């Protein structure tokens, strides 16, 4: 490769000057700082109290480490200004993203603030805890001091409010599992927020003509939602596509053997060839995700629908791909995959089903087959819509397997971005012979009222669905992004 620096638009070998040439190796975990506090003044008054409080805080640190899959930094109890300085330096050196504050006794707020001054960008969690669920009638003053953290936590909350520093609140007894799960949810939201700010999304084409609900400003995507959107010329894809060999196609096509195949080899090979070109394009331009327009755009130029190619990236590379230029939907897909660990589906609101109080959702063939019950429940069929490709095309026919799901999307409004957040249950339902990916999702509200609320609010016609309930994390993430929430229940 030449060392000549060129624009990526030239599509020439060399070093690109206007996109990252080094793969983004952003941390996929967060570092959590634990600031466990006590007050030195009490140690001289009650000599045994320090060791008792230190043991309480060690127990909290251990539970945090167990609950979080992320690194927990605990530099020891903060009970003097010197120990606050030590803790702050340790947090800064470790690059903590979140600081959890627990006061084992009351502590004056300036010491906590001193430690936090070293990590001004870290998210704050005020964990108001105590060592029992109830007050014991036999507690003496020393015992009340052991559980006096609420005094300091409320003091901190007022100080943070004055300083306009946001914080999260968790309340509970120090052994309650739910408290640590709540902190873990906050940490996961922080992790995803940071990941979004480092994503590079390649966009081939534009939003499908007339889908104004999906149109968005790339500047607001970058400034509010986080990812960088890079316009990739379709010629770059076609040039890569031309270089794919028959041997590469044959090897990749073998990956589809576990599924029932109701299409010919020529149709499958054309789709696989396009998928390999999409994969190579993503590697050349160091893309984290890909958004494309298929209809009369990619399909006409390559003679194949891009659906199976996109699915190859989803299932084999864990790379998010969306169609019809839906950047907001793609970002929600990335979020749901990060939060749930499951592959999301890009679907559209279809019909209501009164018998099951459910929504029938229909897609555009892009998903990983692992969203179905098993490979036996997946069929490769002809593509149901023809937009200029050769032959019959290739598409998945499957229905989403049962389980709790989260639904979401981003809505571009005149006043800014909104996040659709909803929870439902994918139910066991026969796979329709519709040559398409689909789902039947039960909701809590009477389904016609649910649909009425969606329409009255003005949601996009696309919806993203993934197994798992991460509605709480989505609400936290929306707040971190400064995005309004629309919660449909």
C-alpha positions as CSV (number, residue, x, y, z in Angstrom):
1,X,0.0,0.0,0.0
2,X,1.2,3.4,-0.9
3,X,2.0,6.0,1.8
4,X,0.3,8.7,-0.3
5,X,-2.5,10.4,1.7
6,X,-5.7,10.8,-0.2
7,X,-9.4,11.4,0.4
8,X,-11.4,8.2,0.8
9,X,-13.6,9.4,-2.0
10,X,-10.9,8.6,-4.5
11,X,-11.3,4.9,-3.6
12,X,-7.6,4.5,-4.4
13,X,-5.2,2.4,-2.4
14,X,-3.2,4.4,0.1
15,X,-3.7,6.2,3.4
16,X,-7.0,8.1,3.8
17,X,-6.7,11.5,5.4
18,X,-10.4,12.1,6.1
19,X,-11.4,8.8,7.9
20,X,-9.8,6.8,10.6
21,X,-7.2,4.4,9.2
22,X,-6.8,2.7,12.6
23,X,-9.6,0.6,13.8
24,X,-11.4,2.2,16.7
25,X,-10.5,0.2,19.7
26,X,-12.8,1.9,22.2
27,X,-13.2,0.2,25.6
28,X,-16.3,-1.9,25.6
29,X,-16.4,-1.8,29.4
30,X,-16.7,1.0,31.9
31,X,-14.5,1.7,34.9
32,X,-16.4,2.4,38.1
33,X,-14.8,4.3,40.9
34,X,-16.1,3.5,44.4
35,X,-15.9,6.4,46.9
36,X,-16.6,4.9,50.3
37,X,-16.7,7.6,52.9
38,X,-16.4,8.0,56.7
39,X,-15.5,10.9,59.0
40,X,-12.2,11.0,60.8
41,X,-13.7,13.1,63.6
42,X,-15.8,10.1,64.8
43,X,-12.8,7.8,65.1
44,X,-11.4,9.5,68.2
45,X,-14.9,9.6,69.7
46,X,-15.7,5.9,69.1
47,X,-12.4,4.0,68.6
48,X,-14.0,0.8,67.3
49,X,-16.2,2.6,64.7
50,X,-13.5,3.1,62.0
51,X,-12.9,-0.6,61.6
52,X,-16.6,-1.4,61.6
53,X,-17.3,1.2,58.9
54,X,-14.2,0.1,56.8
55,X,-15.6,-3.5,56.9
56,X,-19.0,-2.2,55.7
57,X,-17.4,-0.3,52.8
58,X,-15.3,-3.3,51.8
59,X,-18.4,-5.4,51.7
60,X,-20.1,-2.8,49.4
61,X,-17.0,-2.8,47.1
62,X,-17.1,-6.6,46.9
63,X,-20.8,-6.6,46.0
64,X,-20.1,-3.9,43.3
65,X,-17.4,-6.0,41.8
66,X,-19.7,-9.1,41.7
67,X,-22.6,-7.2,40.2
68,X,-20.6,-5.3,37.6
69,X,-18.8,-7.0,34.7
70,X,-16.7,-3.9,34.7
71,X,-13.6,-2.9,36.7
72,X,-14.2,-1.4,40.1
73,X,-11.6,1.0,41.5
74,X,-11.6,1.3,45.3
75,X,-8.7,3.2,46.7
76,X,-9.8,2.8,50.3
77,X,-12.0,4.7,52.6
78,X,-12.1,8.5,52.2
79,X,-12.2,10.0,55.7
80,X,-9.7,12.9,55.4
81,X,-8.7,15.4,52.8
82,X,-5.5,13.5,52.1
83,X,-7.4,10.3,51.4
84,X,-9.8,12.2,49.2
85,X,-6.8,13.5,47.2
86,X,-5.5,9.9,47.0
87,X,-8.8,8.6,45.8
88,X,-9.3,11.4,43.2
89,X,-5.9,10.7,41.7
90,X,-6.6,7.0,41.6
91,X,-9.9,7.6,39.8
92,X,-8.2,9.9,37.3
93,X,-5.3,7.6,36.6
94,X,-7.8,4.7,36.0
95,X,-10.0,6.9,33.8
96,X,-13.2,6.0,35.7
97,X,-16.5,6.7,33.9
98,X,-18.8,6.4,36.9
99,X,-18.2,7.1,40.6
100,X,-20.5,5.4,43.2
101,X,-20.6,7.3,46.5
102,X,-21.5,5.5,49.7
103,X,-21.2,7.3,53.1
104,X,-20.6,4.8,55.8
105,X,-20.9,7.7,58.2
106,X,-21.7,11.3,57.5
107,X,-18.9,13.2,55.8
108,X,-18.6,16.9,55.1
109,X,-19.3,17.5,51.4
110,X,-16.0,19.4,50.5
111,X,-14.0,16.2,50.9
112,X,-16.1,14.3,48.5
113,X,-16.1,17.2,46.1
114,X,-12.3,17.4,46.3
115,X,-12.0,13.7,45.2
116,X,-14.5,14.3,42.4
117,X,-12.6,17.4,41.1
118,X,-10.1,14.9,39.6
119,X,-12.8,13.3,37.4
120,X,-15.1,16.2,36.4
121,X,-16.7,14.2,33.6
122,X,-17.6,11.1,35.5
123,X,-21.2,10.2,36.1
124,X,-22.2,10.3,39.8
125,X,-24.3,7.7,41.6
126,X,-25.4,8.6,45.1
127,X,-26.0,5.2,46.8
128,X,-27.9,6.0,50.0
129,X,-27.4,2.8,52.0
130,X,-27.5,1.5,55.5
131,X,-26.6,-1.7,57.3
132,X,-30.1,-3.0,58.0
133,X,-33.6,-2.7,56.7
134,X,-35.0,-1.3,60.0
135,X,-34.0,0.8,62.9
136,X,-33.2,-1.2,66.0
137,X,-34.7,0.1,69.3
138,X,-31.5,-0.7,71.0
139,X,-29.2,1.4,68.8
140,X,-26.9,3.7,70.7
141,X,-25.3,6.9,69.3
142,X,-22.4,5.0,67.8
143,X,-24.8,2.7,66.0
144,X,-26.7,5.7,64.6
145,X,-23.4,7.2,63.4
146,X,-22.7,3.9,61.5
147,X,-25.9,4.6,59.6
148,X,-25.7,8.4,59.3
149,X,-24.8,8.4,55.6
150,X,-28.2,9.8,54.6
151,X,-27.2,13.1,56.2
152,X,-24.2,13.4,54.0
153,X,-25.9,12.1,50.8
154,X,-28.7,14.6,51.1
155,X,-26.1,17.3,51.7
156,X,-24.3,16.2,48.5
157,X,-27.5,16.2,46.5
158,X,-28.2,19.9,47.4
159,X,-24.6,20.8,46.6
160,X,-24.7,19.0,43.2
161,X,-28.0,20.7,42.5
162,X,-26.4,24.1,43.1
163,X,-23.4,23.2,40.9
164,X,-25.7,21.8,38.2
165,X,-23.9,18.5,38.2
166,X,-26.2,15.6,37.3
167,X,-26.4,12.5,39.5
168,X,-28.3,9.3,39.8
169,X,-29.8,8.0,43.1
170,X,-30.0,4.5,44.4
171,X,-31.5,3.8,47.8
172,X,-31.4,0.5,49.8
173,X,-29.8,-1.7,52.3
174,X,-26.2,-2.6,51.5
175,X,-26.9,-6.3,50.9
176,X,-29.9,-5.7,48.5
177,X,-29.1,-7.3,45.2
178,X,-31.6,-4.9,43.4
179,X,-29.5,-1.9,44.4
180,X,-26.4,-3.3,42.7
181,X,-28.4,-4.3,39.7
182,X,-29.6,-0.7,39.4
183,X,-26.1,0.6,39.6
184,X,-25.1,-2.0,36.9
185,X,-27.9,-0.6,34.6
186,X,-26.4,2.9,35.0
187,X,-23.0,1.6,34.1
188,X,-24.3,-0.2,31.0
189,X,-26.0,3.0,29.8
190,X,-22.7,4.9,30.3
191,X,-20.8,2.3,28.4
192,X,-23.2,2.5,25.4
193,X,-23.2,6.3,25.5
194,X,-19.4,6.3,25.2
195,X,-19.4,3.6,22.4
196,X,-21.9,5.6,20.4
197,X,-19.6,8.6,20.4
198,X,-16.9,6.5,18.8
199,X,-19.0,4.8,16.1
200,X,-18.4,5.3,12.4
201,X,-21.5,4.5,10.3
202,X,-21.1,4.2,6.5
203,X,-24.1,5.3,4.5
204,X,-24.5,4.0,1.0
205,X,-27.2,6.0,-0.8
206,X,-29.8,8.0,0.9
207,X,-33.2,7.7,2.7
208,X,-35.8,6.1,0.5
209,X,-37.6,8.7,-1.6
210,X,-40.6,10.0,0.3
211,X,-39.7,8.6,3.8
212,X,-39.5,12.0,5.4
213,X,-40.0,10.5,8.9
214,X,-36.5,8.9,8.5
215,X,-34.7,12.0,7.3
216,X,-32.3,13.5,9.7
217,X,-29.4,16.0,9.9
218,X,-26.0,14.4,10.2
219,X,-24.8,17.2,12.4
220,X,-27.4,16.5,15.0
221,X,-26.7,12.8,14.7
222,X,-23.0,13.5,15.6
223,X,-23.7,16.2,18.1
224,X,-26.6,14.5,20.0
225,X,-26.7,10.8,19.3
226,X,-23.0,10.4,18.9
227,X,-21.9,8.5,15.8
228,X,-20.1,9.9,12.7
229,X,-22.0,9.2,9.5
230,X,-19.8,8.8,6.4
231,X,-21.3,9.0,2.9
232,X,-19.9,6.1,0.9
233,X,-20.2,6.3,-2.9
234,X,-22.0,3.3,-4.4
235,X,-19.1,3.1,-6.9
236,X,-16.8,2.1,-4.0
237,X,-19.1,-0.8,-3.3
238,X,-19.4,-1.8,-6.9
239,X,-15.6,-1.7,-7.5
240,X,-15.2,-4.0,-4.5
241,X,-18.0,-6.3,-5.7
242,X,-16.3,-6.7,-9.0
243,X,-13.2,-8.1,-7.3
244,X,-15.0,-10.9,-5.4
245,X,-13.9,-14.4,-6.8
246,X,-15.9,-17.5,-7.4
247,X,-13.9,-19.3,-4.7
248,X,-14.8,-16.7,-2.1
249,X,-18.5,-17.0,-3.1
250,X,-18.5,-20.8,-2.8
251,X,-16.9,-20.8,0.6
252,X,-19.3,-18.2,2.0
253,X,-22.4,-19.8,0.4
254,X,-21.6,-23.0,2.4
255,X,-22.5,-21.2,5.6
256,X,-26.2,-21.4,4.6
257,X,-26.3,-25.2,4.4
258,X,-28.0,-25.6,7.9
259,X,-31.1,-23.8,6.5
260,X,-33.9,-24.9,4.2
261,X,-33.1,-23.3,0.8
262,X,-35.9,-22.7,-1.6
263,X,-33.9,-20.7,-4.1
264,X,-31.4,-21.6,-6.8
265,X,-27.6,-21.5,-6.6
266,X,-27.4,-18.5,-9.0
267,X,-29.7,-16.4,-6.8
268,X,-27.8,-17.4,-3.6
269,X,-24.4,-16.8,-5.2
270,X,-25.3,-13.3,-6.4
271,X,-26.5,-12.3,-2.9
272,X,-23.5,-13.8,-1.2
273,X,-21.2,-12.0,-3.6
274,X,-22.8,-8.7,-2.6
275,X,-22.5,-9.6,1.0
276,X,-18.8,-10.3,0.6
277,X,-18.3,-6.9,-1.1
278,X,-20.2,-5.2,1.8
279,X,-17.9,-6.9,4.3
280,X,-14.8,-5.9,2.4
281,X,-16.0,-2.3,2.1
282,X,-16.6,-2.1,5.9
283,X,-13.0,-3.3,6.5
284,X,-11.4,-0.9,4.0
285,X,-13.1,2.1,5.5
286,X,-13.0,0.9,9.2
287,X,-16.8,1.1,9.5
288,X,-18.6,0.0,12.7
289,X,-22.0,-0.1,11.1
290,X,-23.6,0.2,7.7
291,X,-26.7,1.9,6.4
292,X,-27.8,1.4,2.8
293,X,-30.5,2.0,0.2
294,X,-31.2,-1.2,-1.7
295,X,-34.2,-0.5,-4.0
296,X,-33.3,0.5,-7.5
297,X,-29.9,1.6,-6.2
298,X,-27.6,-1.2,-5.0
299,X,-29.9,-3.9,-6.4
300,X,-30.0,-2.6,-9.9
301,X,-26.2,-2.1,-10.1
302,X,-25.2,-5.5,-8.7
303,X,-28.1,-7.6,-9.8
304,X,-28.9,-8.8,-6.3
305,X,-30.8,-7.6,-3.3
306,X,-28.6,-6.6,-0.4
307,X,-30.7,-8.3,2.3
308,X,-28.7,-11.5,2.7
309,X,-25.5,-9.6,2.4
310,X,-26.5,-7.4,5.2
311,X,-27.5,-10.4,7.2
312,X,-24.1,-12.0,6.7
313,X,-22.6,-9.0,8.5
314,X,-25.2,-9.1,11.2
315,X,-24.8,-12.8,12.0
316,X,-21.1,-13.5,11.2
317,X,-19.5,-10.1,12.1
318,X,-22.0,-8.9,14.8
319,X,-22.0,-5.7,12.7
320,X,-25.2,-3.7,12.6
321,X,-26.8,-3.0,9.2
322,X,-30.0,-1.2,8.4
323,X,-31.8,-0.4,5.1
324,X,-33.7,2.5,3.5
325,X,-31.3,5.0,4.9
326,X,-32.6,4.6,8.4
327,X,-29.7,6.0,10.4
328,X,-31.8,6.6,13.6
329,X,-33.0,3.0,13.4
330,X,-29.5,1.7,12.9
331,X,-28.3,3.6,16.0
332,X,-31.1,2.1,18.0
333,X,-30.2,-1.4,16.7
334,X,-26.6,-0.8,17.9
335,X,-27.8,0.3,21.3
336,X,-30.1,-2.7,21.8
337,X,-27.4,-5.1,20.7
338,X,-25.0,-3.6,23.2
339,X,-27.5,-3.6,26.0
340,X,-29.1,-7.0,25.5
341,X,-26.3,-9.0,23.8
342,X,-29.0,-10.2,21.4
343,X,-29.3,-9.4,17.6
344,X,-32.0,-6.8,16.9
345,X,-34.4,-6.8,14.1
346,X,-35.4,-3.8,11.9
347,X,-39.2,-4.1,11.4
348,X,-42.2,-2.0,10.5
349,X,-45.5,-1.6,12.3
350,X,-47.9,-4.1,10.4
351,X,-51.3,-5.0,11.8
352,X,-53.0,-5.5,15.1
353,X,-54.1,-8.9,16.4
354,X,-57.0,-8.6,18.8
355,X,-57.1,-12.3,19.8
356,X,-53.5,-12.0,21.2
357,X,-53.6,-8.2,21.9
358,X,-50.5,-8.2,19.8
359,X,-48.8,-6.3,17.0
360,X,-47.8,-8.0,13.8
361,X,-44.4,-6.6,12.7
362,X,-42.9,-7.1,9.2
363,X,-39.3,-6.5,8.1
364,X,-37.0,-6.2,5.1
365,X,-35.1,-9.4,5.3
366,X,-32.2,-8.2,7.4
367,X,-31.5,-10.1,10.6
368,X,-29.4,-12.9,12.0
369,X,-31.1,-16.3,11.8
370,X,-30.5,-16.8,15.5
371,X,-33.6,-14.7,16.3
372,X,-35.7,-17.7,15.2
373,X,-36.3,-20.7,17.4
374,X,-33.8,-22.9,15.5
375,X,-32.2,-23.3,12.1
376,X,-35.1,-25.7,11.2
377,X,-37.5,-22.7,11.6
378,X,-35.6,-20.6,9.0
379,X,-36.0,-20.8,5.2
380,X,-34.2,-19.0,2.4
381,X,-36.9,-17.9,0.0
382,X,-37.2,-15.7,-3.0
383,X,-37.3,-11.9,-2.2
384,X,-40.9,-10.8,-2.0
385,X,-40.3,-7.3,-3.6
386,X,-38.5,-6.9,-6.9
387,X,-36.5,-3.7,-7.3
388,X,-34.4,-4.4,-10.4
389,X,-32.3,-7.3,-9.5
390,X,-31.7,-10.5,-11.5
391,X,-33.5,-13.8,-10.9
392,X,-35.6,-14.2,-7.8
393,X,-33.3,-12.8,-5.1
394,X,-32.8,-14.3,-1.6
395,X,-34.6,-13.5,1.6
396,X,-35.1,-15.0,5.1
397,X,-38.5,-16.3,6.0
398,X,-38.7,-16.6,9.8
399,X,-40.6,-15.4,12.8
400,X,-39.1,-14.0,16.0
401,X,-38.8,-16.6,18.8
402,X,-40.9,-16.1,21.9
403,X,-39.6,-14.0,24.8
404,X,-39.7,-10.5,26.4
405,X,-38.6,-7.8,24.0
406,X,-37.7,-4.2,24.0
407,X,-38.8,-1.9,21.1
408,X,-37.4,1.4,20.2
409,X,-36.4,4.0,17.7
410,X,-35.2,7.6,17.4
411,X,-37.7,10.2,16.3
412,X,-36.5,13.4,14.6
413,X,-38.9,16.3,15.6
414,X,-38.9,20.1,15.1
415,X,-37.7,20.5,18.7
416,X,-35.0,17.8,18.6
417,X,-34.5,14.0,19.0
418,X,-36.9,11.8,20.9
419,X,-36.4,8.1,21.9
420,X,-39.2,5.7,21.5
421,X,-39.1,3.1,24.4
422,X,-41.5,0.2,24.7
423,X,-41.7,-3.3,26.1
424,X,-43.5,-6.3,24.9
425,X,-43.5,-10.0,24.6
426,X,-42.8,-11.9,21.4
427,X,-45.3,-14.8,21.4
428,X,-45.4,-18.2,19.9
429,X,-47.1,-17.9,16.6
430,X,-47.0,-19.8,13.3
431,X,-44.4,-18.5,10.8
432,X,-46.4,-16.9,8.0
433,X,-45.6,-18.1,4.4
434,X,-44.8,-14.5,3.5
435,X,-41.2,-14.8,2.4
436,X,-40.2,-12.2,5.0
437,X,-38.9,-11.8,8.5
438,X,-41.7,-11.0,11.0
439,X,-42.8,-11.0,14.6
440,X,-45.9,-11.1,16.7
441,X,-45.4,-8.9,19.8
442,X,-48.0,-8.8,22.6
443,X,-48.4,-5.5,24.5
444,X,-49.9,-4.6,27.9
445,X,-52.2,-1.8,26.7
446,X,-55.2,-2.8,24.6
447,X,-53.5,-3.0,21.2
448,X,-55.8,-0.6,19.4
449,X,-55.1,2.0,22.1
450,X,-51.4,1.3,21.8
451,X,-51.5,2.0,18.1
452,X,-53.6,5.1,18.6
453,X,-51.0,6.4,21.0
454,X,-48.2,5.7,18.5
455,X,-49.9,7.5,15.7
456,X,-51.0,10.5,17.9
457,X,-47.4,11.0,19.0
458,X,-46.0,10.6,15.5
459,X,-43.5,7.8,15.5
460,X,-41.4,6.5,12.5
461,X,-42.8,3.7,10.5
462,X,-39.8,1.6,11.4
463,X,-39.4,0.0,14.8
464,X,-36.4,-1.9,16.3
465,X,-37.0,-5.0,18.3
466,X,-34.6,-7.1,20.4
467,X,-35.0,-9.9,23.0
468,X,-34.6,-8.7,26.6
469,X,-36.0,-5.9,28.8
470,X,-33.6,-3.0,28.8
471,X,-36.3,-0.2,29.0
472,X,-34.7,1.1,32.2
473,X,-31.3,1.4,30.5
474,X,-32.9,3.2,27.5
475,X,-34.5,5.7,29.8
476,X,-31.1,6.3,31.5
477,X,-29.3,6.6,28.2
478,X,-31.9,9.1,26.8
479,X,-31.3,11.3,29.8
480,X,-27.5,11.1,29.3
481,X,-27.9,12.0,25.7
482,X,-30.3,14.9,26.4
483,X,-33.0,13.3,24.4
484,X,-36.7,13.3,25.2
485,X,-38.4,10.0,26.0
486,X,-41.6,8.7,24.5
487,X,-42.6,5.7,26.6
488,X,-45.3,3.6,24.9
489,X,-46.8,0.9,27.2
